Amino acid sequence: MIETGTDSYRPASTRARAEEPATAS
């Protein structure tokens, strides 16, 4: 169960991080 939660949280954080700088720019 923990593995599934981490997997979903990991990609979500990476996507938000990549969009953060793009929006700021």
N, CA, C and O atoms as a GROMACS GRO file, in nm:
protein
  100
    1MET      N    1   0.085  -0.121   0.000
    1MET     CA    2   0.000   0.000   0.000
    1MET      C    3   0.089   0.125   0.000
    1MET      O    4   0.062   0.222  -0.072
    2ILE      N    5   0.192   0.123   0.080
    2ILE     CA    6   0.280   0.241   0.088
    2ILE      C    7   0.348   0.266  -0.048
    2ILE      O    8   0.366   0.380  -0.090
    3GLU      N    9   0.385   0.156  -0.115
    3GLU     CA   10   0.454   0.171  -0.243
    3GLU      C   11   0.364   0.242  -0.345
    3GLU      O   12   0.410   0.327  -0.421
    4THR      N   13   0.237   0.205  -0.346
    4THR     CA   14   0.145   0.266  -0.442
    4THR      C   15   0.128   0.416  -0.412
    4THR      O   16   0.123   0.498  -0.503
    5GLY      N   17   0.118   0.448  -0.285
    5GLY     CA   18   0.100   0.588  -0.246
    5GLY      C   19   0.222   0.670  -0.283
    5GLY      O   20   0.210   0.782  -0.332
    6THR      N   21   0.339   0.614  -0.260
    6THR     CA   22   0.463   0.688  -0.292
    6THR      C   23   0.476   0.706  -0.443
    6THR      O   24   0.518   0.812  -0.490
    7ASP      N   25   0.438   0.603  -0.518
    7ASP     CA   26   0.450   0.610  -0.664
    7ASP      C   27   0.361   0.722  -0.719
    7ASP      O   28   0.398   0.794  -0.812
    8SER      N   29   0.243   0.735  -0.660
    8SER     CA   30   0.149   0.837  -0.708
    8SER      C   31   0.194   0.976  -0.665
    8SER      O   32   0.173   1.074  -0.735
    9TYR      N   33   0.257   0.982  -0.549
    9TYR     CA   34   0.301   1.112  -0.496
    9TYR      C   35   0.428   1.159  -0.568
    9TYR      O   36   0.448   1.278  -0.590
   10ARG      N   37   0.512   1.065  -0.604
   10ARG     CA   38   0.640   1.100  -0.669
   10ARG      C   39   0.616   1.170  -0.803
   10ARG      O   40   0.665   1.281  -0.824
   11PRO      N   41   0.543   1.107  -0.894
   11PRO     CA   42   0.518   1.167  -1.025
   11PRO      C   43   0.442   1.299  -1.014
   11PRO      O   44   0.464   1.390  -1.093
   12ALA      N   45   0.353   1.308  -0.918
   12ALA     CA   46   0.274   1.430  -0.901
   12ALA      C   47   0.366   1.545  -0.860
   12ALA      O   48   0.348   1.658  -0.906
   13SER      N   49   0.463   1.517  -0.774
   13SER     CA   50   0.554   1.622  -0.727
   13SER      C   51   0.647   1.664  -0.842
   13SER      O   52   0.676   1.783  -0.857
   14THR      N   53   0.691   1.569  -0.920
   14THR     CA   54   0.783   1.602  -1.031
   14THR      C   55   0.710   1.687  -1.135
   14THR      O   56   0.767   1.781  -1.190
   15ARG      N   57   0.586   1.653  -1.161
   15ARG     CA   58   0.510   1.726  -1.263
   15ARG      C   59   0.486   1.871  -1.215
   15ARG      O   60   0.502   1.966  -1.292
   16ALA      N   61   0.448   1.886  -1.089
   16ALA     CA   62   0.420   2.019  -1.034
   16ALA      C   63   0.550   2.102  -1.034
   16ALA      O   64   0.547   2.222  -1.062
   17ARG      N   65   0.660   2.038  -1.004
   17ARG     CA   66   0.788   2.109  -0.997
   17ARG      C   67   0.828   2.159  -1.138
   17ARG      O   68   0.876   2.271  -1.153
   18ALA      N   69   0.806   2.076  -1.237
   18ALA     CA   70   0.843   2.114  -1.374
   18ALA      C   71   0.752   2.226  -1.424
   18ALA      O   72   0.794   2.311  -1.502
   19GLU      N   73   0.629   2.227  -1.378
   19GLU     CA   74   0.535   2.332  -1.422
   19GLU      C   75   0.556   2.462  -1.344
   19GLU      O   76   0.527   2.570  -1.394
   20GLU      N   77   0.608   2.450  -1.223
   20GLU     CA   78   0.630   2.569  -1.140
   20GLU      C   79   0.724   2.669  -1.209
   20GLU      O   80   0.687   2.785  -1.227
   21PRO      N   81   0.843   2.626  -1.248
   21PRO     CA   82   0.940   2.714  -1.314
   21PRO      C   83   0.887   2.761  -1.450
   21PRO      O   84   0.914   2.874  -1.491
   22ALA      N   85   0.815   2.676  -1.518
   22ALA     CA   86   0.763   2.712  -1.650
   22ALA      C   87   0.660   2.824  -1.636
   22ALA      O   88   0.656   2.916  -1.718
   23THR      N   89   0.577   2.817  -1.534
   23THR     CA   90   0.475   2.920  -1.513
   23THR      C   91   0.541   3.050  -1.465
   23THR      O   92   0.500   3.159  -1.503
   24ALA      N   93   0.642   3.037  -1.382
   24ALA     CA   94   0.709   3.155  -1.327
   24ALA      C   95   0.781   3.228  -1.440
   24ALA      O   96   0.786   3.351  -1.443
   25SER      N   97   0.836   3.150  -1.533
   25SER     CA   98   0.910   3.210  -1.644
   25SER      C   99   0.809   3.278  -1.737
   25SER      O  100   0.848   3.337  -1.838
   0.00000   0.00000   0.00000
